[in-house]
Amino acid sequence: MQFSTLAPVRFGFGLSPRQAPPASPDEILAALRGPDLMAQRWPGLTTQEALQMRDEFLRLRKAEALNEPGATEAFKRQRQAMDASNLGGLQRALARAVEDPTGMRERLHAFWRNHFTVRAKRVPEMPLAIAHVEALRPEITGSFPALLRASTLHPMMLIYLDQVASFGPDSKRARKRPDLKLGLNENLARELMELHTLGVGGSYTQDDVRQLAELLTGLRVMDDQGTIFAPDFAEPGAETVLGRAYGGDPAKLADIEQVLTALALHPDTSRHIATKLAVHFVGPEPHKALTGAMAEAYLGAKGELMPVYEVLLTHPEAQLPTFPKVRQPFDYIATGYRAMGFDGAAVMAFNGVQIRRHAFRSLREMGQGWLSAPAPNGWPEEAEEWVSPQQLASRINWALKTPAGLQAKLPEPAEFARTALGPRLSELVAQAVPRSESRAEATALVLASAEMNRR
């Protein structure tokens, strides 16, 4: 199979009548090494903007509770702004996916935002969840140590994994308020090792988790500053993680940055990251030759990610013309938009009703609500997790209703089938499309086909 046929399926968001698929791995690698054009075109929410939205929401909620004049209407407008920021985050993500010429940067962004899952448990945190996603972007083609720092030290990650409720048992703050029984929370330390770096089978112990949790104390979120390091909250003395001592008196942020770098460059992390990338892009049981080569490239480049992506794009095991994966709902909707000929500007022009009905609500019905993975390990990769009867019915319903809901005129059926599926167009679909009773039915047959749903 030619790379131009494989690449849009394995490494992108499908075919578009507006763009030619990448002809070689070099074309994709050159785009990844270049500027982030999609983020430049549609900038996302910054962490500072998100903090300001959060603070304003909390201020107005308090003002409404105190019955201050005009507070009720102002609080209602702020809630609407929070909702719009969440919806806007999804709309930007879809626009970028549709417009990205190779698709690979946006696929990587989706992979990494799932690897470093966060979820807003309360309304005030919604903008911070969007800002966390945006904070990852500058690092996804750089180094994993930098990416790990950007995610771990972001206010949203500290809030999501309850690090803001973690106190050194012998810290100045805990000793000052013994009545509050302030203590250690191990959530962030555990997920750092188990999910973000070493992996479930990594060479760490429960004592390593506790020592890392003690080292992480002192990380706080201030309303106007974001993440800070507060020594009075930190456990005094040095901690030993994986046989190496970190910190001491006084405790400082640099100690945490050192342990994050060490975890990022551990051999277990290289294998964990290589395997997760291969499973996501290639298949559920990637060949050891592929994952081994990716892990070797990772260690050889000291955590730089571009050499790992180069192996992924060029290795023979990643070129096999098999499609064992099921597109996750976000992937499926973006692929459908591209097939229908939308560019990023068209997606950004969708009104609130359209993006809510044909993306936000549809994602939830298909089982993948926007930025709402139920647990820190993110959305599952297994195909069977996405093909329940209810989920398949939701995909078919989307294929039936979305084209007419977003387009004034539906495409000519046979041509749409050819441009949407390319060389993967099956004889069965090619025969069924012209026989459809309407253009709506023909379009739905293509969008709901196995070829459109698998990658």
N, C-alpha and C positions, 0 to 999 in steps of 0.2 A: 504494500500500500504506500502511495506517495505521501511524503510528509505533509503536503498541503491538504491532503484529505484527512490525515490523522490529527494534525495539530489543533484545528478548531474544536474537535471533539474532546481530545485528551487534555489539552492545555488552555483552551479558551471557552467561549460561550457560543459555539456553533457558528454557522454560516450567516452571512448578511448579503443581500443584493447590493449593498452600498460599498462593501469593502472586499478586497481580495484576501484570501487566507494567507498566512505566512508561508513562504516557500521553503524555508530552511530554519534549523535551530539558530543559526547565526542572526537571522532577522529578529527573532524573539530576544536573543541575548543582547543585541544592540539596543533594542527598545528598553530593556530592563536597565541597561547601563546608562541610558540617557535620562533626561529630566522626567519627573512625574507630571506628564502633561494633563492627565485627567484631574489631578488635585489642583493644578494651576487653573484649569478651566472652571472647575466647580469646587472652590475651597470649602472645607468643612469647619465645624464648630471648634474653636480653640478651647483649651482647658480653662483659660482665664474667663472667656465668655460664658462657659458652662458654670463656673463658680459664681459669677455675677447673677446668672439666672436662678441658680439655687438659692443664693442669699436673698434675692428679691422675693422669691416665692415664700421663703420662711418669714420674711419681714411682713409681707402682706397677709399671710395666714394669721400671724399674731395680731396684726392690726384689725383684722376682721373679727377675731375672737374677742377683742376689746371694744368692738362696735364703734371704731373710729369712723368719722364721716367719709363716705366714698370708698371705704376699704373693700366692701363686698364686690362692687363692680371691678375695681382694680385687681382684686384677687382672681376673679373670674377671667379677666383678660390675661393674667399671668399664667393661669392653668391652660388656657388655649394656646399661649405661646409655647409652653412646655410640650404640649401635644404636637404642635406644628414642628417643633425642632426634632422630635422623634420621627415623625412622618417624613420630614425633610431629609433626615439622615438616610432613610431607606431609599428615597427618590434619588438622592445623589449617588448612592451605591449602585443602583440600577442604571442610571445614566452613564456612569463611568464604565460599567461592565459592557453596556451596549456599544459605547463609542471606542473603547480601547482597541486599537487596530489588531493586536495579537491576542488580546484577552488574558495573557499570562500574568501581568501585574495585578489585575483585578482578581484573578483566581487565587493568586498568592495572598492578596489582602484578605480574601474571604477565609482562606486556610488559617492564617495567623490570628485573625480575630476570633476564630473558633478555638484555636490552640490556647489562646489567652482569654478564655471566656469570662465575661462579666455580665451581670444582669442587675438592672435597677429594681430593687425590692420596694422602693418608695418613690412617689412622684418627684420629689425634689432631686433625685439622683438621675433622672432620665437624661438631662443634658450631659452629665458627666460620663454616662455610658457611651454616648455618641462621641464625646471628646476623647475618650480612651481609644476608641476605634481609630480616630484620626491621628492620635499620637503614635500609633504603630507604623503608619505609612512611611515616614522618612527612613525607617530602619529596615524595612523588609527586603531591600536589596543591598543592605550593608552587612553588619556583623550581628550574629546572634547575641553576643554579650551586650551590645548596645540595645538590641530589641528587648532582651530580658529586663534590662534596667528601665527602659521606657515603660514597659507594662507593669512591672512590680512596684515601682515607685510612684505610679500614677494615683491620684486621689481615689479614683473609682475602684481600683483593685484593692486598696487598703480598706475602703468601706465595704466592698462586696464580701471579702474574706475576713471581715471583723477584726482586722489588725488595729483599728482605732479603739477597740475594746481590750487590747492586750497591754498589760503593765508588767514590768519587771517585778517579781515577788518581793525583791529586796531593794527596789528603787526608792528614791526619795519620796515620790508621790505616794507609793503604797505604804511606806512607813509613816507618812504624815497623816494618812487617813485610814487607819486600820479598821475603822468601823464599816468602811465600804467593801472590805474584803476584795480588793483589786488583785487580779491575778493574770496568769498567762493564757493567751489564746494561741493554739497551734495551727489554726486553719491555713494561714498563708504559708507557713514553713512547710507543712505537709504537702500542699498542692505545688509549691515550688519544686520540691523533690520528685513527687510522684507523677505530676502531670506536665510541668513546664520544662523540666531538665532531665533528671536521671531516668525517669520512667518507673512503672510499677515494680519491675524486677531489678531496679537499680541497687547498687551496693551501699545501702545506707540502713541505719537502724533507728529504732524509736528514740534512742538517746541522741542521735544526730538531729532528728526532728526537733526534740526539745531544746537542744543547744542552739539550733538555728532560730527557733522561736524566741529564745532569750536574746539572741543577738539582734533580732528585728525590733525588739521593744525600743521605744523612742520615736518610731515613725508615727506621725500624727497628721491630721488634715485640719488646716486653719481656714476659716471661711474666706478670707481675702487673699491668702497666700498659696493655698493648695498644700502640697506635701512639705512638711518641715521635719526636722529632727530635734526632739526635745529631750535633752540629757536627763532631766529629772524623772522621766518615765522609764528610762532604760535600766536594764539589769546591770549592776556594777560588775567589774571584773571581766576576764577573758572567757570566751566560749570556744569549744573545740568541735569543729564540724568536719567529718570525714578525715579525722586524724590531724587536722591543722588548726592551730589556735588563731583566733581573731579577736580584735578589740582589746579592751582594758580600760583603765581610768585615765582620762575621761573617755566615755563612750562617744563615738562620732559616726556620722553618716559614711565616711570613707571606709569604715570597717564592713558595713553592709555592702557597699559597692564591690569590695574585694571578694567577699564570699559569693556574690552573684557572678562575678567573672570566673571564679574557680569552678562553680557549678556548671556554667555555660561551656567551659572548655574540658569538662570531664569526658573520658571515653564513653561512659554510659550514655551521656547526653548526645554524643555524635550518633550513636546507634539508634537512640530513641527518636531523634529528629529525622534521621534518614528513613527510618521505617515508616513514621507517620506520613512523611511527604510521599513516599512511594505508594503507600496504601491509598492515600487520597487521590493521587493522580493516575496511578496505573492499575491497581487491583488489590483485592483483599489478601492475597498471598504473594507478594512480590518476590522475585528470585533473589537469593542471597548475593548473587553476583552484583545485582543492582544496588541493594542496600549497603553492601560492603564497600562498593566503590564510592557511594555517596558519603558514607561515614569516614572513609579514608580522606576524601577531598575536604571534608569539614575539619578534621584534625590537622591536616596538612596546611590549611589556610587559616588556622587558629580561629575558627568560628566564622570566618567570612562566608556569606551565603551564596554569592554568585558562583563560585566553583561547584557548589553542591547542585545548584540549578542547572549548570552546564552538563553535569553528569546525567541528571534526570532527563534532560532534553535530548541527549545524544546517545545514551546507552542503548545497545541492541535490544535489551529486555523491555525497554520503554517504547520501542518502535513496533512491537507486535500488534497486528490488526485485530485485537480482541477487545471487547467492550463489556467488561463484567460489572461495571459500576452502574448504579441508578443515580441520575441527576437529583441532587437535593433540591427542595422547592425553590430556593433563591436562584440557584443555577438554572433550573427549568424555566422560571419566569423570565430571567434575563435572556436565555436562549430563544424563547418564544418571541420576545420583543425584537431581538435581532433578526429573526427569521421573517417577521412581519415588515421589516424594512425601516424600523424606527432608528434614528440616531440619538445621541445623548441630548441634544437640544429638544427634540420632540418629547423625550421622556420628562425632561424638566418642565415642559409646557403642559403636561397633564395637570388638570385641576385637582383640588383636594378630594373630590368625590371619586374621580377616576383612580387616583393612586391608592386611595383607601380601599376601594372596591376590588380593583384588579391587581393589587399587589399586597398591601398590608393585611387585609382580611383573608385574601387567598392563601398567603403564606401560613397563616394560623390554621386555616382549614386543612392545608396539606400536611400540617404537623411540625412546621418550623417557624414559629412566630419570630418576628424581627427582634434580634438581640434579647431573646428570652429563653435561651437554653436552660433546661430545668436544673442542671447541676454544673459544677465547675469543670467537669470533663467534656463539656460541649456536646455538640450534636454527633450522633453515631455515624460511622462510615458504612456499616453493613447494609447491603442492598435491601434485605428483608425488612429493615426498619422503616422503609419508605414506600412499601407496596401493600399496605393493608387495604381491604376493600373500600374503607372510607376514604383513605388517602387517594387511591386511584380514582374513585368517583369524583373527588374534588378536582383532580387534574383534568378529567374529562369535562367537568362543568366549566372549568376555567377556559379550556380550549373552545368550548361552544359559545361562551358569552363574551370573552375578552376582545376578540377581533372586532366585532360589531360595536362594542362599547368604547373602543379607542380609535376606530377608523371609520371615515364616512363611506368609503368604498372598499369592498373586500377584493383581494387579488384574484387573477385568473387562476383556476384551480391547478391545472397541469403545470403551469409555469411556477406557481408557488411551491408545489411539491419538489420540483427540480432544484429551485434555488435554496429551499430550506434544508433539504437533505442531501443534495449533491450526489456523489457516487454511492452513498449508502442508501439511496432510495430503493426500497425492496419492490419486487415485482408485484407483490400483493397490494401494497399501497398505491403503486403506479396504476394498477388496474381499477382499484376501488374509487380513487379520487374523481376520474371523469364520469363515473356512474352515479355520483352523489346527486341527491335531489335539489340541492342548493349550494351556493358558494359558501354559505356558513357551515354546512355539513362537511363540505370538502376541506375547508380550512381546518376544521376541528379534527378531521381524520389525520391530517398531517401533524398537527400539534400534539395530538394524543397518541401518535404512533410509537412503537417500541424504539425506533431509531431516534426519535426526538427525546425520549425519556432515558435512554441509556448512553453511557459514555465509557 
